[in-house]
Amino acid sequence: MQPSAAERRPQSFDRVLSSMCTEPHPAARRAAERFLASNPGDPATYETIAELEREAVGALAEVTGLADAVGGDGSDVTAHGYLTSGGTESNIQAVRSARERVDAADPAVVAPDSAHFSFHKAASVLDVELRTVPTDADGRADVDAVTAALDADAALIVAVAGSTEYGRVDPIPALADLAVDAGVPLHVDAAWGGFHLPFSGHDWGFAVDGVETVTIDPHKVGRAAVPAGGLLARDPAALDALTVDTPYLETASQASLTGTRSGAGVASAVAATDALWPDGYRAEYERASDLAAWFADELRGRGLGVVDPELPLVAFDLPRATFEAVRERGWRLSRTGAGEARVVVMPHVSRESLSAFLADLDDLR
Ligand code: 0PR
């Protein structure tokens, strides 16, 4: 008989190589447990978690450059964002906000084909057209192709800052110039990349004029508990467009897509960012980047084709039979649409675990 759910243990992260989930920071874990029953969706009742959400938005505003862009010190930026259930909700809401604000008969979203599948969900639930355009040979948005896809129905341009399959960062300044010229808002999906990018030298967040909304997930590289996503907007009007009246609550309106939300996610996001922003995240960016570079070299040394990592995510050629065999040995590995194996160098992925993986590869080849 199975032990009860309360006695069961989650599986270890030792062999998890392709997931964007990771061990929460210890302080995030403690904070999550305390706020398991608090609902940030009812801020007039649960005032403590409401205050923590303001702090979480302030922290994300710093990470994404919004605090500087709106001249805030992190305390007055609440109107510019909220904590979502993850990248999917943030992306849906960014599309919804754009749809509400555009004057077009058949609103369309223009996105590179590297955009996460959550944009397909957004298009489907919101009944907007999703125009995906090809990426260049390196897997980044092709600015000319995006330009060609714009017309009077264009409601939103999407850029990816850390793509799910290859960790690629789109040319955001060029896309932002294009967006400003065309009068179309630009949304940056940094769900995974957002906690690496402040240290990578890329231009990606609100420091780039024309970037209107950003997705950034504390529950990925941010090391909060699941679920904790983030949606931020340069202009509070982007969030106002999302509000519905909440007549019987003591607050007048709600911008979130979900009603009851995770207090654990919010509290743990504050605890994680308090503990790690900026030095801890910088150290993790450097550790993970060095490890990704080392791993890519090791793979190349074994004659395997490797996609040069831009952020700490390594995609590489692996024969199908070997892929199946390493999965048989317990390695949790997934593949890109084109068939490469991908390793996301998350905080729980170590030199030891990658060495053990390589030893298994050697044994199987
Ligand atoms: N945007 C980007 C760039 C993403 O990579 C993801 C998730 C999302 C949006 C959606 O975020 P949520 O899943 O928080 O809604 N990318 C991961 C992926 O598709 C999600 C994931 C995470 C999958 C952990 C598996 C896993 O074990 O790979």
Residues whose N, C-alpha, C, O or C-beta is under 5 A from the ligand:
A	BS01	0PR	S18 S19 M20 C21 S85 G86 G87 T88 E89 H116 S118 G162 S163 T164 D189 A191 W192
